[in-house]
Amino acid sequence: MLCLMYNQNFDVSSFLSQKDPLMTNGSVMLDDDIAASVAKGIITPLDEKLLANRTDDEAINESMALSIQCASSVSNMARRLQVRGNEVQELRTQVLILQRRNRRSSAGE
């Protein structure tokens, strides 16, 4: 469970990513780059400190908010990939059309 609040008064967090150690004073919730660099399910030390003062109801609400945000992010990524896939398909179609025109003009010469 991750938090939605950000407080710069906490120390810099440090944990290992797949490539290099990641140093941050941010929150996985608030920074997409940090979230992308951290394996899913890991809570940063900043998030742990923020969650320590939460009531159960607040933690549940924040968990639900995170779930909604994650679903929204996945949906947005799916839309972007679909648009990119459509662009690639359109470019392939254009290449095929140009290849056919090129063959016709080569055959007509």
N, CA, C and O atoms as a GROMACS GRO file, in nm:
protein
  436
    1MET      N    1   0.084  -0.115   0.000
    1MET     CA    2   0.000   0.000   0.000
    1MET      C    3   0.090   0.123   0.000
    1MET      O    4   0.188   0.127   0.074
    2LEU      N    5   0.058   0.222  -0.082
    2LEU     CA    6   0.140   0.342  -0.094
    2LEU      C    7   0.057   0.464  -0.060
    2LEU      O    8  -0.066   0.458  -0.062
    3CYS      N    9   0.123   0.574  -0.029
    3CYS     CA   10   0.048   0.691   0.015
    3CYS      C   11   0.032   0.793  -0.096
    3CYS      O   12   0.104   0.789  -0.197
    4LEU      N   13  -0.061   0.882  -0.078
    4LEU     CA   14  -0.088   0.988  -0.174
    4LEU      C   15  -0.026   1.120  -0.133
    4LEU      O   16  -0.030   1.216  -0.210
    5MET      N   17   0.030   1.127  -0.012
    5MET     CA   18   0.084   1.253   0.037
    5MET      C   19   0.235   1.258   0.019
    5MET      O   20   0.301   1.154   0.010
    6TYR      N   21   0.288   1.377   0.012
    6TYR     CA   22   0.431   1.397  -0.007
    6TYR      C   23   0.482   1.494   0.098
    6TYR      O   24   0.419   1.597   0.123
    7ASN      N   25   0.595   1.462   0.160
    7ASN     CA   26   0.653   1.548   0.261
    7ASN      C   27   0.804   1.548   0.242
    7ASN      O   28   0.868   1.444   0.254
    8GLN      N   29   0.861   1.665   0.213
    8GLN     CA   30   1.004   1.674   0.185
    8GLN      C   31   1.089   1.673   0.311
    8GLN      O   32   1.212   1.680   0.301
    9ASN      N   33   1.030   1.666   0.428
    9ASN     CA   34   1.106   1.667   0.553
    9ASN      C   35   1.171   1.533   0.584
    9ASN      O   36   1.253   1.524   0.675
   10PHE      N   37   1.136   1.428   0.509
   10PHE     CA   38   1.196   1.296   0.534
   10PHE      C   39   1.333   1.288   0.468
   10PHE      O   40   1.363   1.361   0.374
   11ASP      N   41   1.416   1.197   0.520
   11ASP     CA   42   1.549   1.175   0.464
   11ASP      C   43   1.540   1.114   0.326
   11ASP      O   44   1.436   1.065   0.284
   12VAL      N   45   1.652   1.119   0.255
   12VAL     CA   46   1.659   1.058   0.122
   12VAL      C   47   1.649   0.908   0.136
   12VAL      O   48   1.715   0.848   0.220
   13SER      N   49   1.565   0.847   0.054
   13SER     CA   50   1.548   0.702   0.055
   13SER      C   51   1.650   0.638  -0.037
   13SER      O   52   1.689   0.697  -0.138
   14SER      N   53   1.692   0.519  -0.004
   14SER     CA   54   1.787   0.447  -0.087
   14SER      C   55   1.748   0.301  -0.093
   14SER      O   56   1.727   0.238   0.010
   15PHE      N   57   1.738   0.246  -0.213
   15PHE     CA   58   1.710   0.104  -0.230
   15PHE      C   59   1.760   0.064  -0.368
   15PHE      O   60   1.782   0.149  -0.454
   16LEU      N   61   1.779  -0.065  -0.387
   16LEU     CA   62   1.834  -0.114  -0.512
   16LEU      C   63   1.727  -0.129  -0.617
   16LEU      O   64   1.616  -0.177  -0.590
   17SER      N   65   1.760  -0.088  -0.739
   17SER     CA   66   1.675  -0.118  -0.853
   17SER      C   67   1.746  -0.225  -0.933
   17SER      O   68   1.850  -0.275  -0.891
   18GLN      N   69   1.691  -0.263  -1.048
   18GLN     CA   70   1.753  -0.369  -1.126
   18GLN      C   71   1.887  -0.327  -1.184
   18GLN      O   72   1.973  -0.412  -1.208
   19LYS      N   73   1.908  -0.197  -1.206
   19LYS     CA   74   2.032  -0.151  -1.268
   19LYS      C   75   2.129  -0.094  -1.165
   19LYS      O   76   2.241  -0.143  -1.152
   20ASP      N   77   2.088   0.008  -1.094
   20ASP     CA   78   2.175   0.079  -1.001
   20ASP      C   79   2.098   0.111  -0.873
   20ASP      O   80   1.976   0.101  -0.871
   21PRO      N   81   2.171   0.149  -0.767
   21PRO     CA   82   2.099   0.197  -0.649
   21PRO      C   83   2.018   0.322  -0.685
   21PRO      O   84   2.064   0.406  -0.762
   22LEU      N   85   1.901   0.333  -0.629
   22LEU     CA   86   1.814   0.447  -0.656
   22LEU      C   87   1.808   0.532  -0.530
   22LEU      O   88   1.771   0.483  -0.423
   23MET      N   89   1.844   0.658  -0.543
   23MET     CA   90   1.839   0.751  -0.430
   23MET      C   91   1.726   0.850  -0.458
   23MET      O   92   1.718   0.909  -0.565
   24THR      N   93   1.640   0.866  -0.360
   24THR     CA   94   1.528   0.959  -0.380
   24THR      C   95   1.475   1.009  -0.248
   24THR      O   96   1.484   0.941  -0.146
   25ASN      N   97   1.420   1.129  -0.250
   25ASN     CA   98   1.346   1.178  -0.134
   25ASN      C   99   1.198   1.185  -0.169
   25ASN      O  100   1.119   1.246  -0.098
   26GLY      N  101   1.162   1.120  -0.279
   26GLY     CA  102   1.025   1.124  -0.327
   26GLY      C  103   0.945   1.003  -0.286
   26GLY      O  104   0.988   0.921  -0.205
   27SER      N  105   0.827   0.994  -0.345
   27SER     CA  106   0.733   0.887  -0.316
   27SER      C  107   0.702   0.810  -0.443
   27SER      O  108   0.692   0.870  -0.550
   28VAL      N  109   0.688   0.681  -0.432
   28VAL     CA  110   0.649   0.598  -0.546
   28VAL      C  111   0.515   0.646  -0.601
   28VAL      O  112   0.492   0.643  -0.722
   29MET      N  113   0.427   0.690  -0.512
   29MET     CA  114   0.294   0.735  -0.552
   29MET      C  115   0.298   0.859  -0.638
   29MET      O  116   0.216   0.875  -0.728
   30LEU      N  117   0.393   0.946  -0.613
   30LEU     CA  118   0.390   1.077  -0.677
   30LEU      C  119   0.488   1.092  -0.791
   30LEU      O  120   0.486   1.195  -0.859
   31ASP      N  121   0.573   0.996  -0.815
   31ASP     CA  122   0.674   1.010  -0.919
   31ASP      C  123   0.676   0.885  -1.006
   31ASP      O  124   0.714   0.777  -0.961
   32ASP      N  125   0.633   0.902  -1.132
   32ASP     CA  126   0.626   0.788  -1.223
   32ASP      C  127   0.763   0.725  -1.248
   32ASP      O  128   0.773   0.603  -1.263
   33ASP      N  129   0.869   0.807  -1.251
   33ASP     CA  130   1.002   0.753  -1.274
   33ASP      C  131   1.046   0.662  -1.159
   33ASP      O  132   1.104   0.556  -1.181
   34ILE      N  133   1.017   0.706  -1.038
   34ILE     CA  134   1.051   0.622  -0.922
   34ILE      C  135   0.969   0.494  -0.927
   34ILE      O  136   1.021   0.385  -0.905
   35ALA      N  137   0.840   0.508  -0.954
   35ALA     CA  138   0.753   0.391  -0.960
   35ALA      C  139   0.800   0.292  -1.064
   35ALA      O  140   0.797   0.170  -1.042
   36ALA      N  141   0.844   0.343  -1.180
   36ALA     CA  142   0.892   0.255  -1.286
   36ALA      C  143   1.023   0.188  -1.249
   36ALA      O  144   1.052   0.078  -1.296
   37SER      N  145   1.102   0.253  -1.166
   37SER     CA  146   1.233   0.200  -1.128
   37SER      C  147   1.227   0.097  -1.016
   37SER      O  148   1.322   0.022  -0.995
   38VAL      N  149   1.118   0.095  -0.946
   38VAL     CA  150   1.105   0.008  -0.829
   38VAL      C  151   1.020  -0.112  -0.866
   38VAL      O  152   0.917  -0.098  -0.932
   39ALA      N  153   1.061  -0.228  -0.824
   39ALA     CA  154   0.980  -0.348  -0.850
   39ALA      C  155   0.844  -0.332  -0.785
   39ALA      O  156   0.831  -0.271  -0.679
   40LYS      N  157   0.743  -0.388  -0.851
   40LYS     CA  158   0.608  -0.372  -0.798
   40LYS      C  159   0.597  -0.434  -0.660
   40LYS      O  160   0.660  -0.535  -0.630
   41GLY      N  161   0.517  -0.371  -0.577
   41GLY     CA  162   0.493  -0.422  -0.443
   41GLY      C  163   0.589  -0.371  -0.337
   41GLY      O  164   0.570  -0.400  -0.219
   42ILE      N  165   0.691  -0.295  -0.376
   42ILE     CA  166   0.786  -0.243  -0.277
   42ILE      C  167   0.744  -0.104  -0.234
   42ILE      O  168   0.710  -0.020  -0.318
   43ILE      N  169   0.746  -0.080  -0.106
   43ILE     CA  170   0.713   0.051  -0.052
   43ILE      C  171   0.844   0.118  -0.012
   43ILE      O  172   0.927   0.056   0.056
   44THR      N  173   0.863   0.242  -0.052
   44THR     CA  174   0.985   0.314  -0.016
   44THR      C  175   0.982   0.349   0.132
   44THR      O  176   0.876   0.351   0.194
   45PRO      N  177   1.098   0.377   0.190
   45PRO     CA  178   1.101   0.419   0.330
   45PRO      C  179   1.015   0.543   0.356
   45PRO      O  180   0.955   0.555   0.463
   46LEU      N  181   1.009   0.635   0.260
   46LEU     CA  182   0.923   0.752   0.276
   46LEU      C  183   0.778   0.709   0.288
   46LEU      O  184   0.704   0.760   0.373
   47ASP      N  185   0.736   0.617   0.203
   47ASP     CA  186   0.598   0.568   0.209
   47ASP      C  187   0.570   0.500   0.342
   47ASP      O  188   0.462   0.518   0.399
   48GLU      N  189   0.665   0.422   0.393
   48GLU     CA  190   0.647   0.357   0.522
   48GLU      C  191   0.626   0.459   0.634
   48GLU      O  192   0.540   0.442   0.720
   49LYS      N  193   0.706   0.565   0.632
   49LYS     CA  194   0.692   0.669   0.735
   49LYS      C  195   0.557   0.738   0.725
   49LYS      O  196   0.492   0.765   0.826
   50LEU      N  197   0.514   0.766   0.604
   50LEU     CA  198   0.384   0.831   0.585
   50LEU      C  199   0.269   0.741   0.628
   50LEU      O  200   0.172   0.788   0.686
   51LEU      N  201   0.281   0.612   0.600
   51LEU     CA  202   0.174   0.519   0.635
   51LEU      C  203   0.168   0.490   0.785
   51LEU      O  204   0.063   0.451   0.836
   52ALA      N  205   0.278   0.508   0.854
   52ALA     CA  206   0.283   0.476   0.997
   52ALA      C  207   0.182   0.557   1.077
   52ALA      O  208   0.133   0.511   1.181
   53ASN      N  209   0.150   0.675   1.031
   53ASN     CA  210   0.058   0.764   1.104
   53ASN      C  211  -0.086   0.754   1.053
   53ASN      O  212  -0.170   0.833   1.096
   54ARG      N  213  -0.115   0.662   0.964
   54ARG     CA  214  -0.249   0.650   0.907
   54ARG      C  215  -0.338   0.560   0.992
   54ARG      O  216  -0.292   0.463   1.052
   55THR      N  217  -0.465   0.595   0.996
   55THR     CA  218  -0.563   0.504   1.055
   55THR      C  219  -0.592   0.394   0.954
   55THR      O  220  -0.555   0.405   0.837
   56ASP      N  221  -0.657   0.288   0.999
   56ASP     CA  222  -0.692   0.180   0.906
   56ASP      C  223  -0.779   0.232   0.793
   56ASP      O  224  -0.760   0.194   0.677
   57ASP      N  225  -0.876   0.318   0.826
   57ASP     CA  226  -0.965   0.372   0.723
   57ASP      C  227  -0.888   0.454   0.620
   57ASP      O  228  -0.912   0.442   0.500
   58GLU      N  229  -0.794   0.536   0.667
   58GLU     CA  230  -0.712   0.616   0.574
   58GLU      C  231  -0.628   0.525   0.486
   58GLU      O  232  -0.616   0.548   0.365
   59ALA      N  233  -0.569   0.424   0.546
   59ALA     CA  234  -0.486   0.331   0.469
   59ALA      C  235  -0.568   0.258   0.364
   59ALA      O  236  -0.523   0.239   0.251
   60ILE      N  237  -0.690   0.217   0.400
   60ILE     CA  238  -0.778   0.149   0.304
   60ILE      C  239  -0.816   0.244   0.192
   60ILE      O  240  -0.812   0.206   0.075
   61ASN      N  241  -0.852   0.368   0.227
   61ASN     CA  242  -0.889   0.466   0.124
   61ASN      C  243  -0.772   0.494   0.030
   61ASN      O  244  -0.791   0.504  -0.091
   62GLU      N  245  -0.653   0.507   0.086
   62GLU     CA  246  -0.536   0.533   0.003
   62GLU      C  247  -0.503   0.413  -0.084
   62GLU      O  248  -0.460   0.428  -0.199
   63SER      N  249  -0.522   0.294  -0.031
   63SER     CA  250  -0.500   0.174  -0.109
   63SER      C  251  -0.597   0.166  -0.226
   63SER      O  252  -0.559   0.130  -0.338
   64MET      N  253  -0.723   0.201  -0.201
   64MET     CA  254  -0.822   0.202  -0.309
   64MET      C  255  -0.786   0.309  -0.413
   64MET      O  256  -0.798   0.286  -0.533
   65ALA      N  257  -0.743   0.426  -0.365
   65ALA     CA  258  -0.703   0.533  -0.457
   65ALA      C  259  -0.585   0.488  -0.543
   65ALA      O  260  -0.580   0.515  -0.662
   66LEU      N  261  -0.489   0.418  -0.481
   66LEU     CA  262  -0.375   0.367  -0.556
   66LEU      C  263  -0.420   0.265  -0.660
   66LEU      O  264  -0.372   0.266  -0.773
   67SER      N  265  -0.511   0.178  -0.622
   67SER     CA  266  -0.561   0.078  -0.716
   67SER      C  267  -0.626   0.144  -0.836
   67SER      O  268  -0.607   0.102  -0.950
   68ILE      N  269  -0.703   0.249  -0.810
   68ILE     CA  270  -0.768   0.322  -0.920
   68ILE      C  271  -0.663   0.389  -1.006
   68ILE      O  272  -0.672   0.386  -1.129
   69GLN      N  273  -0.563   0.450  -0.943
   69GLN     CA  274  -0.458   0.516  -1.020
   69GLN      C  275  -0.380   0.415  -1.103
   69GLN      O  276  -0.346   0.443  -1.218
   70CYS      N  277  -0.351   0.299  -1.047
   70CYS     CA  278  -0.280   0.194  -1.122
   70CYS      C  279  -0.362   0.147  -1.240
   70CYS      O  280  -0.310   0.131  -1.350
   71ALA      N  281  -0.491   0.125  -1.218
   71ALA     CA  282  -0.579   0.083  -1.328
   71ALA      C  283  -0.584   0.189  -1.436
   71ALA      O  284  -0.583   0.157  -1.555
   72SER      N  285  -0.588   0.314  -1.396
   72SER     CA  286  -0.589   0.424  -1.492
   72SER      C  287  -0.459   0.429  -1.570
   72SER      O  288  -0.459   0.450  -1.692
   73SER      N  289  -0.346   0.410  -1.502
   73SER     CA  290  -0.216   0.409  -1.570
   73SER      C  291  -0.207   0.296  -1.671
   73SER      O  292  -0.158   0.316  -1.782
   74VAL      N  293  -0.254   0.178  -1.632
   74VAL     CA  294  -0.252   0.064  -1.724
   74VAL      C  295  -0.342   0.092  -1.844
   74VAL      O  296  -0.306   0.061  -1.957
   75SER      N  297  -0.458   0.150  -1.819
   75SER     CA  298  -0.551   0.183  -1.927
   75SER      C  299  -0.490   0.286  -2.021
   75SER      O  300  -0.501   0.273  -2.143
   76ASN      N  301  -0.425   0.388  -1.965
   76ASN     CA  302  -0.360   0.489  -2.048
   76ASN      C  303  -0.249   0.428  -2.133
   76ASN      O  304  -0.235   0.460  -2.251
   77MET      N  305  -0.170   0.341  -2.072
   77MET     CA  306  -0.063   0.275  -2.147
   77MET      C  307  -0.120   0.189  -2.258
   77MET      O  308  -0.066   0.186  -2.368
   78ALA      N  309  -0.228   0.118  -2.229
   78ALA     CA  310  -0.292   0.035  -2.332
   78ALA      C  311  -0.340   0.121  -2.448
   78ALA      O  312  -0.324   0.083  -2.564
   79ARG      N  313  -0.399   0.237  -2.416
   79ARG     CA  314  -0.443   0.327  -2.523
   79ARG      C  315  -0.325   0.376  -2.606
   79ARG      O  316  -0.333   0.381  -2.728
   80ARG      N  317  -0.217   0.414  -2.539
   80ARG     CA  318  -0.099   0.461  -2.612
   80ARG      C  319  -0.043   0.351  -2.703
   80ARG      O  320  -0.007   0.377  -2.818
   81LEU      N  321  -0.037   0.230  -2.650
   81LEU     CA  322   0.013   0.118  -2.731
   81LEU      C  323  -0.079   0.090  -2.849
   81LEU      O  324  -0.032   0.058  -2.958
   82GLN      N  325  -0.209   0.103  -2.828
   82GLN     CA  326  -0.304   0.082  -2.937
   82GLN      C  327  -0.286   0.188  -3.045
   82GLN      O  328  -0.285   0.155  -3.164
   83VAL      N  329  -0.270   0.314  -3.004
   83VAL     CA  330  -0.248   0.422  -3.101
   83VAL      C  331  -0.118   0.397  -3.176
   83VAL      O  332  -0.113   0.412  -3.298
   84ARG      N  333  -0.013   0.360  -3.104
   84ARG     CA  334   0.115   0.333  -3.169
   84ARG      C  335   0.104   0.215  -3.264
   84ARG      O  336   0.159   0.219  -3.374
   85GLY      N  337   0.032   0.112  -3.223
   85GLY     CA  338   0.010  -0.003  -3.312
   85GLY      C  339  -0.065   0.037  -3.438
   85GLY      O  340  -0.034  -0.009  -3.547
   86ASN      N  341  -0.165   0.124  -3.422
   86ASN     CA  342  -0.239   0.174  -3.539
   86ASN      C  343  -0.149   0.255  -3.631
   86ASN      O  344  -0.159   0.244  -3.753
   87GLU      N  345  -0.061   0.337  -3.572
   87GLU     CA  346   0.033   0.415  -3.653
   87GLU      C  347   0.127   0.324  -3.730
   87GLU      O  348   0.154   0.347  -3.848
   88VAL      N  349   0.177   0.221  -3.664
   88VAL     CA  350   0.266   0.125  -3.731
   88VAL      C  351   0.193   0.056  -3.845
   88VAL      O  352   0.248   0.040  -3.954
   89GLN      N  353   0.070   0.014  -3.821
   89GLN     CA  354  -0.008  -0.052  -3.926
   89GLN      C  355  -0.031   0.042  -4.043
   89GLN      O  356  -0.022   0.001  -4.159
   90GLU      N  357  -0.061   0.168  -4.015
   90GLU     CA  358  -0.081   0.266  -4.123
   90GLU      C  359   0.047   0.285  -4.203
   90GLU      O  360   0.043   0.294  -4.326
   91LEU      N  361   0.161   0.291  -4.135
   91LEU     CA  362   0.289   0.305  -4.206
   91LEU      C  363   0.318   0.181  -4.290
   91LEU      O  364   0.369   0.194  -4.402
   92ARG      N  365   0.287   0.064  -4.240
   92ARG     CA  366   0.306  -0.059  -4.319
   92ARG      C  367   0.220  -0.056  -4.444
   92ARG      O  368   0.265  -0.094  -4.553
   93THR      N  369   0.097  -0.011  -4.429
   93THR     CA  370   0.007   0.000  -4.544
   93THR      C  371   0.063   0.098  -4.646
   93THR      O  372   0.061   0.070  -4.766
   94GLN      N  373   0.112   0.210  -4.600
   94GLN     CA  374   0.171   0.309  -4.691
   94GLN      C  375   0.293   0.253  -4.762
   94GLN      O  376   0.312   0.278  -4.881
   95VAL      N  377   0.376   0.178  -4.690
   95VAL     CA  378   0.494   0.116  -4.753
   95VAL      C  379   0.451   0.019  -4.861
   95VAL      O  380   0.509   0.018  -4.970
   96LEU      N  381   0.350  -0.064  -4.833
   96LEU     CA  382   0.301  -0.158  -4.934
   96LEU      C  383   0.249  -0.086  -5.057
   96LEU      O  384   0.275  -0.128  -5.170
   97ILE      N  385   0.174   0.021  -5.037
   97ILE     CA  386   0.122   0.098  -5.150
   97ILE      C  387   0.236   0.155  -5.232
   97ILE      O  388   0.234   0.148  -5.355
   98LEU      N  389   0.336   0.210  -5.166
   98LEU     CA  390   0.451   0.267  -5.238
   98LEU      C  391   0.531   0.159  -5.310
   98LEU      O  392   0.580   0.182  -5.421
   99GLN      N  393   0.544   0.041  -5.249
   99GLN     CA  394   0.614  -0.069  -5.316
   99GLN      C  395   0.540  -0.111  -5.442
   99GLN      O  396   0.603  -0.136  -5.546
  100ARG      N  397   0.408  -0.120  -5.435
  100ARG     CA  398   0.329  -0.156  -5.553
  100ARG      C  399   0.343  -0.052  -5.663
  100ARG      O  400   0.360  -0.087  -5.780
  101ARG      N  401   0.337   0.075  -5.626
  101ARG     CA  402   0.354   0.183  -5.725
  101ARG      C  403   0.493   0.176  -5.788
  101ARG      O  404   0.509   0.195  -5.909
  102ASN      N  405   0.592   0.148  -5.704
  102ASN     CA  406   0.729   0.139  -5.754
  102ASN      C  407   0.743   0.023  -5.852
  102ASN      O  408   0.808   0.036  -5.956
  103ARG      N  409   0.681  -0.092  -5.820
  103ARG     CA  410   0.686  -0.207  -5.911
  103ARG      C  411   0.617  -0.176  -6.043
  103ARG      O  412   0.667  -0.211  -6.150
  104ARG      N  413   0.501  -0.109  -6.035
  104ARG     CA  414   0.426  -0.075  -6.157
  104ARG      C  415   0.505   0.020  -6.244
  104ARG      O  416   0.511   0.004  -6.366
  105SER      N  417   0.568   0.122  -6.180
  105SER     CA  418   0.645   0.215  -6.262
  105SER      C  419   0.771   0.150  -6.316
  105SER      O  420   0.816   0.185  -6.425
  106SER      N  421   0.829   0.055  -6.243
  106SER     CA  422   0.947  -0.017  -6.293
  106SER      C  423   0.907  -0.108  -6.408
  106SER      O  424   0.982  -0.122  -6.505
  107ALA      N  425   0.792  -0.171  -6.398
  107ALA     CA  426   0.744  -0.261  -6.504
  107ALA      C  427   0.702  -0.182  -6.627
  107ALA      O  428   0.712  -0.234  -6.739
  108GLY      N  429   0.656  -0.060  -6.611
  108GLY     CA  430   0.609   0.022  -6.722
  108GLY      C  431   0.723   0.087  -6.799
  108GLY      O  432   0.700   0.137  -6.909
  109GLU      N  433   0.841   0.090  -6.746
  109GLU     CA  434   0.954   0.156  -6.813
  109GLU      C  435   1.010   0.077  -6.925
  109GLU      O  436   1.105   0.121  -6.990
   0.00000   0.00000   0.00000
